[in-house]
Every structure is written in C-alpha cells, then in structure tokens.
Amino acid sequence: DADVTQTPRNRITKTGKRIMLECSQTKGHDRMYWYRQDPGLGLRLIYYSFDVKDINKGEISDGYSVSRQAQAKFSLSLESAIPNQTALYFCATSDLNDSQETQYFGPGTRLLVL
Amino acid sequence: ELKVEQNPLFLSMQEGKNYTIYCNYSTTSDRLYWYRQDPGKSLESLFVLLSNGAVKQEGRLMASLDTKARLSTLHITAAVHDLSATYFCAVDGDSWVDSSYKLIFGSGTRLLVRP
C-alpha cells in the first residue's frame, strides 16, 4: 500500500462549489504539506503543518483552507472554487527527525474547475 | 525573496550522450533537493545535498552543489530512454526572520531521451 494517499485522484467541479481534497499517510511523519502544480511550473506551497496543532500559510494560501484532523490526515478545502484553481494538487510528508527533511509526495489530485 | 531557476527547461538528447541540468538559486540555503517526476505521476526524491562541494551519484545521475556560486548541477551520463522524465530542483528557504518554512521549486527540466 502507498505510504501517502490522496482522494479523490481526479475531480471536476463548478465555479463556486466547495470542495475538499484529502490526504492520509502511514509513514508516521509529523509534518505535512499541500502544494499545487501548474503546467510548466514547479510546485508551490499552499499550507503546511508541523504537527496536529500547527497550521501555517505557504506561498499561495489565498482561497484555500486546511484542517489537520490527526497526525495522519491533512485536508485541503476550496471554499468557493474558481477556474484558476484548476491544477494538480500534491500532498507531502516529512519526518521531524530526518535531518535531510526529505519530503515524500502523494500521487496527486487533478482538479478541474469549470 | 528566494528564487530558483533551472535550465534548460526542455532537453531532447540521444541515448548514450552526456548532459548537465543547472539549478541556480538566489539566496543562501541549507539544503538542495533533486526530484524526478514521470508523466502523470508523483515526485520521487533523487538527491539531497547539504553542504558546499557535496556530490551524490546514483546510476547515471550525479548531483553536485556549489553554495558559493548558489548553483547545483545534475549530470546525466550515457543517457538511456528510462531517464526520460521531468527533473526538479528545490531549495530550502527557511526564514529565520519570521520562522516561516519555504521549499521553493524550480520550473523543472523536461528530459526526453531519444533512441
């Protein structure tokens, strides 16, 4: 089984709808992240959480919110989706005790906002 | 503001040839990462470089870091088709001023290895 899973893998929604993307991990890592990837661009950090009670905005948090329900679960919400939020979304985790702080990525969620 | 630039953005090369991908970044950093992404897939960690002069090799790929020049290179030796993918560098841009965390990615280099 994959260590970092994301649901759904693909989603089509309409402008103005609320949508939630979910991420679960079995790696036992404290740190979790949400990124978006746009065609031809690298990844940009939306939100990150270093433990269950810690939530921080990343580079592009406007229009998004997150919830860290447990150590293993980190959800990303689009309260009112807009077309320019169409992108590929990745969840990632890292280990607090890893000096290299390597991030491990989920398979991604492809979101289309019409 | 930390910026990360990769070049080239697209590289088409023949099998058996050598080539280098460059990653320049704009401010000091403690860590530099290289990731691989296959089409439609997630990112896979290749290398983590932690200090000036660090060199790591895995198969036909070798990564190096020059922190003084703020430059990392990913060298491909005798390319094979299986290396076709997009390669990203990412730089750890933690801010001690506001305690914020940043991992800034380059735009990626799409590598196509032709038979």
Interface residues (C-beta under 8 A of the other chain):
Chain A: Y33 G40 L41 G42 L43 R44 L45 Y48 F50 N56 G58 E59 F90 S99 Q100 E101 T102 Q103 Y104 F105 G106 P107 G108
Chain B: V4 L9 R31 Y33 K41 S42 L43 E44 S45 V48 L50 F88 A90 D92 S100 Y101 K102 L103 I104 F105 G106 S107 G108
